[in-house]
Amino acid sequence: MNYLELDTPALLIEKQTMLGNIKKMQHIADASGVKLRPHTKTHKIPEIAKLQIESGASGIAVAKLSEAEIMADAGIDDIQIANIIVGSKKIKRLLNLKKRVKSLSCNVDSVEAAIAISEIFEKENCWLDVFIEINSGHNRSGLNEYKDIYQLAKTIQDLLGINLIGLFTHAGQAYAADSQDEIKNIGEKEGEFLVELSERLMQERIFIPKISVGSTPTAPYSSKVEGVTEIRPGNYIFHDIIQTKLGVCTIEECALSVLATVISIPDSERIIIDAGAKALSKDKGASKTLAPQGHGFVIGKECVIERLNEEHGIITHSGETFSIGEKIRIIPNHACVVMNLFDSAYLIENNKVIMQYEIKGRGKSQ
């Protein structure tokens, strides 16, 4: 059926645009001689993760243990949990997951977390690969002082059940950048900082085989740093308006959109749609100078989604034409957040719905 026959709000994925994005990022990784490990928190759909692997990705990254379990249920067996796992209940789940897949890893940034993993895995004569998480400027989790990194690496070396395989970082500060030059600088430093740390550790006879970095904005730059072994972009699969404002992609490369219906025209300069904060989110990104105007981009219309209530979007315009019942498509500001608001998404090609995906990873917060 034609996508306009769908009830709204509905989530649409343009097949050919998505496939083009997959191909482009795989080329970036291949050209730099690094592995691509897509972060699937953007789409949360096992079938799309498999498309990425079939196109050359080495495995996947996820944000949460529950997301990893969903992907393992679908038969994906090379999974990196790009997060820190703390608490005996979660570590026992991690142990059960490790027994089901070929390759599993997570992050640590404290001696306490490393010891807790070791104690549970050692009892089962099982080993878990871990990365030491490094703060490369995002100022979230992760260590940045060499003495702390060395102490943690040395501790892991002496523990059973836990195996240090590399250093990990996410330069999320790139999303607050004000220019492509700034993003390039962040991406290069992201890789260089970890490579420098790994060289210092190897001088102390602590072998660091993997350097895992990357985000969609920084991937073209961090991937070119000698010594980096893998990149973990996620948003590239769909892109969004935040990415267009950062200069990462064009509107034409945005594969995700929300289909909404005009339900009210209160006056000549304002319309109301049935997609509010529960369909579009209120995220405008982190950059002060490159923030999107409004709460998404309406395709083919000169207007601004000025504000969102939970169930209503309020659009202002000057002279644009709308009609009650008209359906419009909106490219969201932040694709990752919007995917978590829907139960399913529709894959479309030539305006036809060709598949309905269940978003199996949505709501998986533990």
Helices and strands as residue ranges (DSSP letters): G 3-5, E 10-14, H 15-32, E 35-36, H 46-54, E 60-62, H 65-73, E 78-84, H 88-98, E 103-108, H 111-123, E 128-133, H 146-157, E 162-168, G 172-176, H 180-203, E 210-213, H 219-222, E 230-231, G 235-237, H 241-246, G 251-253, E 256-267, E 270-273, H 277-280, E 297-298, E 303-308, E 313-317, E 327-331, H 335-339, E 344-349, E 352-358
